Structure formats: C-alpha cells, structure tokens
Amino acid sequence: MKKKITFNELLEQNGFHYTGKTSDYGGFIYEREWRRTSEVVWHGEMEFTYRIEAHDSMGTPIIRLFDNGRLVGVRDYSSPKRAINAMREILRCAGYTL
C-alpha cells in the first residue's frame, strides 16, 4: 500500500519552510515568498513580492495569499495535492513559478 503524504511533507518538498508559528488549531504554519523586479513606467525598476502561508486545520489544507504584504485571499482545499496544484496556478497567474 502506498504511503499517504502529509500536507506538511508536501509543502517542504515544494520549498516552504516552517515559520515557528502555529495556527489556532495547532497546525504548523509554513510559508514561502517569491520576489521579482519589473520596470514600471514613470517610476523605474520596482520589486514585487508574493507570499503564501499554509497550514493544516483539522485535515483541511488552508492557504493565505499575500501580494506585496497585503492579504488578498484565504482558501481551503479538500486535499493536500489540490492545494499544491491551486498554488501553482495562482502563482502562474501572478507571474511567479512554484
């Protein structure tokens, strides 16, 4: 029988690191941040960031999305694999890669 991978193990395999914090329900909070620079008209070069915090809440993967430090969404998924696939798509649309 194939071993079922946990959400925390899947996050670590995709470059997330444990922040030392826990959620309200005791789940370990993992995060990862992406940075890119782009030329902005009339301003010059600017740096943009995108950060994802993720944790497991009673068996449900929860992710929080931050664009340049501003919370832009909180989402929950039915399985760890769906959460990782959704993160890939969210990052792709934001101009980053997982």
Salt bridges, closest charged atoms under 4 A:
GLU9 OE2 - LYS3 NZ 3.38
GLU31 OE2 - HIS17 NE2 3.91
GLU31 OE1 - ARG51 NH1 3.21
GLU33 OE2 - ARG35 NH2 2.74
GLU47 OE1 - ARG35 NH1 2.96
GLU53 OE2 - ARG51 NH1 2.69
GLU53 OE1 - ARG64 NE 3.39
GLU89 OE2 - ARG92 NH2 2.44
